[in-house]
Amino acid sequence: MLLRRDKYILILFSTLCLISYTGFPAISAQILIDSSRQFDFARTCMKSGEFDTAIVEFNRFIHFFPDDSRTPEARCLIGICHMEARRFEAARKVFFRIADTTSAPRFRCRALLLIGESYYRQKIPSEAAYYFRQVIEECRDPEMKNMACYRLGWTRLQEGRWREASGTFRRVGKGSPFYESAGRLAVQGLKGETIPLKKPAVAGAMAALVPGMGHVYVSRFRDAMTAFVLNGLFVWAAIESFQHDQEVLGGILCALESGWYTGNIYSAVNCTHKYNRKLQENFRKTLKDQFHLNLFAAGRGCGGIVLTFHF
């Protein structure tokens, strides 16, 4: 009986030893994060358009490898992810932080260029031009200056400042891959001055003389008919009221008509501005922009600027 009990104790002890031997390695296993694999995974997410995931993974990279040489690049890529997701304010916060804290001139120049690019993409040309000029004035790298000049030229085109755009394109140096494109744009951009724009003042004057005529001036015939009919009806109703000694009603109708009449003039002027903007935008679409920031490429620091040409 004692021997059988000892046998059971031995079996139990052996089983526990076996479980301990096979179980402890599984319990104590750890996931090791490799810096290169982590960075490449974040960049892969970015290339596939998963910008929010990429931001999380780049932040993870920065957290675990703060002293890695690619950390400044990861910070830039976080800002670029925000920009690609059209979160321009968030992107600029990242780039401003880089520009204000970095001690390396090349990182500051690239951050300023990306700030300008964010404003350009957001169609705020005045702010974009300010930062492109800063790159031109501060940066010693000639290619960075050429890129900023090229983008500044497009910013001037966006503003409809055709002659200034032409002059800016001519500042792109001969050694730049943008030189030929800039030369063509310097000539083609001047054609913007020949766009047959309408004069808002003329539209306003025509609308004041005959309601609806200002809209006819810019080929908005449906709006013209609406303005003419509404103003005509209010004038007719006011005249009828006064002829039937209904002065109070006539006064109310005159007050309402003055609002419609003023609105007709304002609408004509506004439609003329829209008409002109559309003509200018259509003209800009005929120009070839051969500059593209492949913002998710890596390998050259701060986002790795890669040039892509479309012919």
C-alpha positions, 0 to 999 in steps of 0.5 A: 500500500505504501509502495503504491502511494509512493508510485502515485506521488512520483507520477504526480511529481513527474507531471508537474515537472513536465508542465513546468518545463513546457509551460514556463517558456511560453509564459515568459516569452516576449515580443521583441521590437526591431527598429528597422521592422517597426519603421518599415511597417509604419512606412508601409501603412503610409504608402497604402493610405492607412495614415492613421495607422501609420501615425500610431506606428511612427509614434510607437517607433519614436517611443521605443527608439528615441535615439535612432537616427531616423526619429526626425524623419519619423516626426516629419512623416507623421506630419505628412500623414496628417497632410495626406489625410487633409488635416492641415492644421495638425500637420503644421503643428508637427512641422512647426515643432520641427522647425522651431526645435531642430538644430540641423538647417536641412531639417528646418528648411524641409519643415518650412517647405512642407508648411508652405506645401500644406497651405498650398494644398489648402488653397491659401496661397498668401500663407504658402508664399510666405513660407516658400520665400523663407526657404529661398531666403534661409536655405543654402541648398540650391535644390531646395531653393529651386523647389521653393521657387518652382512652388512659389511660381505655382502659388502666384499662378493660384493667385492669378498674379501671372507676371510675378509667376513668370518672373519667379519661374525664371529664377529656377536654376539651370541645374535643377530638374525643374528648369525646363518646366519652369521655363515653359511655365514662365512663357505660358503663365503670361497668357493668363493676362489675356484671359477675357475676364468680365468686369464686376463694375460693369455687371453691377452697373447693368444690374442697377439699370435693368435688374437681371442684365448683370446676370446676362453679362456673365451668361447666367440667364436663369438668374437673370430671368428670376431677378427681372421677374421678381423685381418687376412684380414688386414694382408693379405691386407697389405702383398698384398699391399707391394708385389704390390709396394703400400707402402702407402696403405700398411702402412695405412693398417698396421696402421689400423691393429695395432689398431685392433690387440691392440683392440683384446688384450684389448677386451680379457682381458676385457672379462675375467674380465666380465667372472670372475665377472659373476662367482662371482655374480652367486656364491653370488646368491647361498648365503642366505641373511637373513637380510632385512631393512623394511625401511618404518616400524615405531615405533622405531625412525629413520625409525623403523628397522624391521628384516625380515627372508626368509627361 
